[in-house]
Amino acid sequence: MEWLDVLNRMKKDSGMTTEEISKLSGIPKGTLNKLFAGQTKDPQLNTMRAVVHSLGFTLDDLAPENENSPAPANAETGELNEQEQTLIHNYRALNDEGQEKLFDYSEDLVSSGRYTKNNKPEISQEA
């Protein structure tokens, strides 16, 4: 499977339209249409990075040899697992108010200490 096949599979798996990807990635819809159709033979790295990140993936996930590899969370490499990718995808799909609410909610969960891995409240950085 070539990178274009992997990219189109990522798009299909995301359930997103080209217009939604354009809004999240900042890449014009026309450019995306050419990219997904295979008309762009040598796309820019920044374009590919923006597209795959908006789909909840990394550039490493685009490599054909990784097509059957799971994407576990790996703190050393910064790779995101599927659940983390979905969280980021959902965050990016929200409007500004929704993003702020999600961020605040996550801060509340961590600061309470009840849901943290070490089960100790985090100290707020606010003065």
N, CA, C and O of each residue as an XYZ file, in Angstrom:
508
protein
N       0.843     -1.177      0.000
C       0.000      0.000      0.000
C       0.890      1.243      0.000
O       1.793      1.357      0.828
N       0.645      2.153     -0.904
C       1.434      3.371     -1.010
C       0.887      4.445     -0.083
O      -0.209      4.305      0.460
N       1.659      5.528      0.099
C       1.268      6.588      1.022
C      -0.094      7.162      0.676
O      -0.852      7.529      1.575
N      -0.424      7.249     -0.617
C      -1.713      7.809     -1.017
C      -2.857      6.909     -0.556
O      -3.895      7.394     -0.106
N      -2.663      5.600     -0.672
C      -3.683      4.663     -0.193
C      -3.864      4.786      1.317
O      -4.986      4.761      1.824
N      -2.746      4.918      2.025
C      -2.801      5.060      3.482
C      -3.517      6.365      3.842
O      -4.353      6.384      4.746
N      -3.194      7.451      3.141
C      -3.822      8.741      3.403
C      -5.333      8.669      3.176
O      -6.108      9.170      3.990
N      -5.746      8.053      2.082
C      -7.178      7.935      1.797
C      -7.880      7.038      2.818
O      -9.044      7.264      3.149
N      -7.181      6.035      3.310
C      -7.751      5.184      4.356
C      -7.912      5.979      5.645
O      -8.914      5.844      6.347
N      -6.908      6.817      5.954
C      -6.999      7.680      7.136
C      -8.227      8.587      7.035
O      -8.973      8.750      8.001
N      -8.422      9.172      5.858
C      -9.568     10.055      5.653
C     -10.864      9.286      5.848
O     -11.772      9.751      6.537
N     -10.946      8.120      5.247
C     -12.160      7.301      5.362
C     -12.417      6.923      6.816
O     -13.543      7.030      7.301
N     -11.364      6.480      7.513
C     -11.492      6.072      8.919
C     -11.909      7.243      9.808
O     -12.597      7.049     10.810
N     -11.496      8.445      9.446
C     -11.827      9.615     10.265
C     -13.299      9.994     10.129
O     -13.878     10.594     11.035
N     -13.900      9.641      8.994
C     -15.289     10.007      8.751
C     -15.469     11.481      8.423
O     -16.592     11.982      8.382
N     -14.363     12.170      8.191
C     -14.411     13.601      7.927
C     -14.546     13.884      6.441
O     -14.077     13.111      5.605
N     -15.194     15.005      6.119
C     -15.281     15.452      4.735
C     -14.029     16.263      4.400
O     -13.289     16.687      5.288
N     -13.812     16.466      3.118
C     -12.672     17.277      2.686
C     -12.806     18.697      3.232
O     -11.810     19.318      3.603
N     -14.022     19.203      3.281
C     -14.243     20.547      3.810
C     -13.869     20.626      5.295
O     -13.258     21.603      5.727
N     -14.228     19.612      6.067
C     -13.873     19.591      7.491
C     -12.355     19.518      7.664
O     -11.787     20.198      8.519
N     -11.711     18.694      6.851
C     -10.246     18.571      6.921
C      -9.607     19.911      6.570
O      -8.624     20.318      7.190
N     -10.167     20.592      5.577
C      -9.650     21.894      5.171
C      -9.725     22.895      6.319
O      -8.771     23.632      6.568
N     -10.852     22.921      7.012
C     -11.023     23.855      8.132
C     -10.044     23.549      9.261
O      -9.454     24.461      9.841
N      -9.873     22.267      9.572
C      -8.992     21.894     10.679
C      -7.514     22.056     10.341
O      -6.712     22.434     11.196
N      -7.159     21.769      9.095
C      -5.751     21.776      8.708
C      -5.270     23.129      8.198
O      -4.078     23.431      8.237
N      -6.218     23.944      7.717
C      -5.834     25.216      7.115
C      -5.371     25.075      5.667
O      -4.868     26.031      5.077
N      -5.540     23.883      5.096
C      -5.156     23.628      3.701
C      -6.384     23.856      2.824
O      -7.458     23.341      3.134
N      -6.250     24.621      1.729
C      -7.407     24.873      0.866
C      -8.042     23.578      0.347
O      -7.354     22.590      0.086
N      -9.360     23.610      0.205
C     -10.117     22.431     -0.241
C      -9.624     21.941     -1.610
O      -9.521     20.734     -1.830
N      -9.323     22.856     -2.518
C      -8.835     22.479     -3.841
C      -7.525     21.712     -3.774
O      -7.323     20.738     -4.499
N      -6.645     22.159     -2.901
C      -5.367     21.470     -2.706
C      -5.605     20.067     -2.166
O      -4.967     19.109     -2.601
N      -6.532     19.949     -1.211
C      -6.853     18.641     -0.641
C      -7.467     17.708     -1.683
O      -7.151     16.519     -1.720
N      -8.346     18.249     -2.530
C      -8.951     17.421     -3.583
C      -7.878     16.833     -4.492
O      -7.929     15.654     -4.843
N      -6.912     17.656     -4.867
C      -5.813     17.175     -5.714
C      -4.965     16.149     -4.976
O      -4.539     15.152     -5.560
N      -4.721     16.392     -3.698
C      -3.911     15.482     -2.894
C      -4.577     14.121     -2.776
O      -3.946     13.100     -3.049
N      -5.851     14.090     -2.372
C      -6.552     12.825     -2.185
C      -6.802     12.089     -3.500
O      -6.966     10.869     -3.507
N      -6.831     12.826     -4.612
C      -7.030     12.200     -5.922
C      -5.719     11.676     -6.513
O      -5.723     10.991     -7.536
N      -4.607     12.000     -5.867
C      -3.319     11.531     -6.361
C      -2.711     12.413     -7.428
O      -1.737     12.028     -8.074
N      -3.278     13.599     -7.621
C      -2.761     14.519     -8.639
C      -1.508     15.242     -8.156
O      -0.718     15.726     -8.967
N      -1.326     15.316     -6.859
C      -0.132     15.939     -6.285
C       0.876     14.829     -6.021
O       0.717     14.039     -5.090
N       1.906     14.778     -6.842
C       2.870     13.675     -6.754
C       3.919     13.871     -5.657
O       4.409     12.896     -5.086
N       4.261     15.120     -5.363
C       5.297     15.405     -4.372
C       4.813     16.508     -3.439
O       5.274     17.646     -3.533
N       3.880     16.180     -2.532
C       3.316     17.215     -1.662
C       4.332     17.753     -0.664
O       5.287     17.070     -0.295
N       4.108     18.982     -0.240
C       4.982     19.620      0.732
C       4.831     18.936      2.098
O       3.742     18.502      2.472
N       5.930     18.852      2.820
C       5.926     18.230      4.143
C       4.946     18.916      5.086
O       4.203     18.245      5.802
N       4.937     20.244      5.091
C       4.028     20.979      5.982
C       2.567     20.701      5.650
O       1.724     20.636      6.545
N       2.269     20.537      4.368
C       0.907     20.210      3.950
C       0.513     18.844      4.479
O      -0.565     18.679      5.050
N       1.388     17.860      4.288
C       1.092     16.500      4.733
C       0.959     16.439      6.254
O       0.083     15.755      6.783
N       1.823     17.147      6.937
C       1.774     17.149      8.405
C       0.429     17.717      8.871
O      -0.222     17.138      9.741
N       0.017     18.844      8.295
C      -1.246     19.480      8.686
C      -2.433     18.562      8.401
O      -3.361     18.471      9.205
N      -2.399     17.889      7.266
C      -3.509     17.009      6.889
C      -3.602     15.807      7.829
O      -4.666     15.535      8.386
N      -2.498     15.093      8.006
C      -2.566     13.887      8.841
C      -2.848     14.236     10.303
O      -3.529     13.477     10.992
N      -2.342     15.364     10.784
C      -2.629     15.761     12.166
C      -4.103     16.101     12.329
O      -4.705     15.782     13.354
N      -4.688     16.749     11.321
C      -6.121     17.074     11.412
C      -6.969     15.803     11.409
O      -8.095     15.806     11.906
N      -6.435     14.722     10.853
C      -7.132     13.437     10.839
C      -6.864     12.637     12.108
O      -7.449     11.572     12.308
N      -5.982     13.146     12.966
C      -5.670     12.463     14.217
C      -4.525     11.476     14.104
O      -4.408     10.565     14.924
N      -3.674     11.646     13.091
C      -2.545     10.749     12.877
C      -1.248     11.543     12.868
O      -1.252     12.768     12.986
N      -0.137     10.826     12.728
C       1.172     11.457     12.597
C       1.747     11.107     11.234
O       1.216     10.249     10.528
N       2.832     11.771     10.869
C       3.496     11.446      9.607
C       4.003     10.004      9.608
O       4.006      9.349      8.566
N       4.428      9.512     10.764
C       4.886      8.122     10.851
C       3.781      7.145     10.472
O       4.045      6.105      9.868
N       2.544      7.480     10.827
C       1.416      6.604     10.492
C       1.186      6.530      8.986
O       0.562      5.589      8.496
N       1.685      7.511      8.262
C       1.498      7.568      6.817
C       2.404      6.596      6.066
O       2.115      6.225      4.929
N       3.492      6.189      6.698
C       4.442      5.283      6.056
C       3.765      3.938      5.779
O       3.196      3.339      6.692
N       3.816      3.457      4.536
C       3.141      2.205      4.183
C       3.537      1.024      5.055
O       2.699      0.160      5.314
N       4.764      0.953      5.511
C       5.185     -0.194      6.321
C       4.511     -0.213      7.685
O       4.551     -1.228      8.381
N       3.884      0.912      8.079
C       3.218      0.981      9.375
C       1.734      0.651      9.291
O       1.027      0.780     10.290
N       1.242      0.229      8.131
C      -0.197      0.097      7.962
C      -0.845     -0.911      8.896
O      -2.017     -0.750      9.238
N      -0.131     -1.943      9.319
C      -0.717     -2.926     10.215
C      -0.201     -2.807     11.638
O      -0.505     -3.646     12.486
N       0.582     -1.763     11.902
C       1.148     -1.584     13.233
C       0.152     -0.875     14.125
O      -0.478      0.094     13.701
N       0.000     -1.341     15.358
C      -0.840     -0.580     16.282
C      -0.135      0.721     16.637
O       1.074      0.850     16.445
N      -0.882      1.674     17.149
C      -0.293      2.952     17.526
C      -0.404      3.144     19.031
O      -1.199      3.961     19.495
N       0.398      2.388     19.806
C       0.322      2.536     21.262
C       0.911      3.870     21.691
O       1.735      4.459     20.991
N       0.479      4.328     22.842
C       1.060      5.550     23.388
C       2.506      5.263     23.754
O       2.803      4.245     24.379
N       3.389      6.140     23.373
C       4.798      5.939     23.650
C       5.373      7.269     24.098
O       5.620      8.151     23.276
N       5.585      7.415     25.384
C       6.059      8.679     25.939
C       7.426      9.075     25.391
O       7.726     10.265     25.285
N       8.258      8.097     25.043
C       9.598      8.403     24.556
C       9.567      9.017     23.161
O      10.349      9.924     22.876
N       8.689      8.547     22.292
C       8.641      9.044     20.922
C       7.542     10.064     20.704
O       7.516     10.731     19.669
N       6.623     10.200     21.670
C       5.534     11.149     21.514
C       4.397     10.634     20.656
O       3.499     11.397     20.301
N       4.416      9.354     20.315
C       3.340      8.797     19.501
C       2.060      8.730     20.320
O       2.098      8.503     21.529
N       0.927      8.928     19.655
C      -0.360      8.885     20.319
C      -1.076      7.583     19.994
O      -1.007      7.091     18.868
N      -1.764      7.026     20.991
C      -2.570      5.845     20.713
C      -3.901      6.299     20.112
O      -4.158      7.497     19.994
N      -4.732      5.349     19.739
C      -5.983      5.673     19.051
C      -6.901      6.546     19.911
O      -7.531      7.472     19.399
N      -6.979      6.263     21.195
C      -7.834      7.032     22.087
C      -7.345      8.479     22.200
O      -8.153      9.407     22.215
N      -6.041      8.669     22.278
C      -5.478     10.014     22.353
C      -5.719     10.770     21.044
O      -6.020     11.963     21.056
N      -5.584     10.070     19.922
C      -5.837     10.690     18.628
C      -7.297     11.130     18.512
O      -7.590     12.205     17.987
N      -8.206     10.294     19.007
C      -9.629     10.631     18.968
C      -9.914     11.845     19.827
O     -10.705     12.706     19.441
N      -9.278     11.926     20.992
C      -9.461     13.078     21.873
C      -9.020     14.360     21.171
O      -9.721     15.370     21.226
N      -7.881     14.325     20.523
C      -7.386     15.499     19.808
C      -8.307     15.839     18.642
O      -8.619     17.006     18.407
N      -8.739     14.815     17.915
C      -9.663     15.025     16.790
C     -10.942     15.704     17.294
O     -11.413     16.670     16.693
N     -11.498     15.200     18.392
C     -12.724     15.778     18.939
C     -12.509     17.215     19.396
O     -13.359     18.075     19.166
N     -11.384     17.476     20.036
C     -11.070     18.831     20.482
C     -11.026     19.787     19.285
O     -11.591     20.880     19.329
N     -10.355     19.364     18.231
C     -10.227     20.218     17.044
C     -11.551     20.430     16.333
O     -11.712     21.422     15.621
N     -12.497     19.526     16.509
C     -13.798     19.646     15.863
C     -14.715     20.637     16.592
O     -15.727     21.068     16.040
N     -14.362     20.993     17.823
C     -15.176     21.910     18.612
C     -14.914     23.366     18.238
O     -13.835     23.717     17.760
N     -15.934     24.212     18.470
C     -15.717     25.649     18.279
C     -14.904     26.169     19.474
O     -14.569     25.407     20.381
N     -14.593     27.456     19.466
C     -13.745     28.028     20.518
C     -14.326     27.804     21.912
O     -13.599     27.458     22.844
N     -15.627     27.998     22.053
C     -16.259     27.821     23.367
C     -16.180     26.361     23.823
O     -15.898     26.081     24.988
N     -16.430     25.445     22.900
C     -16.355     24.022     23.240
C     -14.942     23.611     23.612
O     -14.749     22.839     24.552
N     -13.937     24.122     22.878
C     -12.546     23.815     23.197
C     -12.191     24.318     24.593
O     -11.503     23.631     25.349
N     -12.662     25.520     24.934
C     -12.377     26.074     26.252
C     -13.024     25.228     27.349
O     -12.405     24.977     28.383
N     -14.267     24.786     27.128
C     -14.954     23.950     28.121
C     -14.239     22.618     28.301
O     -14.064     22.150     29.427
N     -13.822     22.001     27.183
C     -13.116     20.723     27.273
C     -11.793     20.886     28.015
O     -11.428     20.051     28.842
N     -11.086     21.958     27.715
C      -9.817     22.228     28.388
C     -10.047     22.421     29.889
O      -9.342     21.837     30.712
N     -11.043     23.247     30.236
C     -11.345     23.488     31.650
C     -11.734     22.190     32.358
O     -11.313     21.945     33.488
N     -12.528     21.372     31.699
C     -12.953     20.108     32.299
C     -11.747     19.205     32.562
O     -11.650     18.581     33.618
N     -10.827     19.141     31.591
C      -9.647     18.298     31.788
C      -8.784     18.831     32.929
O      -8.226     18.051     33.701
N      -8.673     20.138     33.040
C      -7.927     20.739     34.153
C      -8.573     20.385     35.491
O      -7.877     20.075     36.458
N      -9.912     20.431     35.546
C     -10.627     20.083     36.774
C     -10.388     18.623     37.151
O     -10.181     18.311     38.324
N     -10.415     17.726     36.164
C     -10.184     16.308     36.438
C      -8.794     16.071     37.021
O      -8.637     15.324     37.987
N      -7.804     16.701     36.437
C      -6.427     16.524     36.908
C      -6.231     17.161     38.272
O      -5.629     16.557     39.160
N      -6.737     18.382     38.447
C      -6.501     19.080     39.719
C      -7.222     18.431     40.887
O      -6.800     18.596     42.032
N      -8.289     17.701     40.633
C      -8.991     17.038     41.736
C      -8.158     15.909     42.327
O      -8.340     15.546     43.489
N      -7.253     15.355     41.542
C      -6.418     14.257     42.013
C      -7.096     12.900     41.946
O      -6.418     11.873     41.944
N      -8.399     12.878     41.892
C      -9.149     11.619     41.892
C      -8.870     10.775     40.649
O      -8.891      9.545     40.709
N      -8.611     11.434     39.534
C      -8.469     10.719     38.265
C      -7.042     10.671     37.748
O      -6.808     10.181     36.644
N      -6.090     11.162     38.510
C      -4.710     11.146     38.056
C      -4.067      9.804     38.365
O      -4.493      9.089     39.272
N      -3.044      9.477     37.605
C      -2.370      8.192     37.778
C      -1.702      8.069     39.140
O      -1.667      6.987     39.726
N      -1.176      9.172     39.639
C      -0.533      9.110     40.949
C      -1.521      9.397     42.079
O      -1.176      9.313     43.258
N      -2.772      9.741     41.692
C      -3.869      9.965     42.632
C      -3.585     11.079     43.635
O      -4.108     11.072     44.749
N      -2.742     12.048     43.226
C      -2.461     13.199     44.079
C      -2.911     14.440     43.328
O      -2.687     14.542     42.122
N      -3.538     15.382     44.013
C      -3.972     16.617     43.332
C      -2.769     17.369     42.768
O      -1.712     17.446     43.394
N      -2.957     17.922     41.567
C      -1.931     18.769     40.976
C      -2.057     20.161     41.580
O      -3.158     20.592     41.921
N      -0.968     20.846     41.710
C      -0.977     22.209     42.228
C      -1.285     23.141     41.073
O      -0.624     23.095     40.036
N      -2.269     23.971     41.248
C      -2.676     24.896     40.205
C      -1.558     25.867     39.909
O      -0.851     26.307     40.815
N      -1.394     26.204     38.628
C      -0.360     27.148     38.229
C      -0.872     28.580     38.236
O      -0.120     29.520     37.980
N      -2.169     28.740     38.535
C      -2.743     30.085     38.568
C      -2.372     30.759     39.884
O      -2.282     30.100     40.919
N      -2.157     32.069     39.843
C      -1.808     32.808     41.071
C      -3.025     33.374     41.711
O      -2.929     34.025     42.751
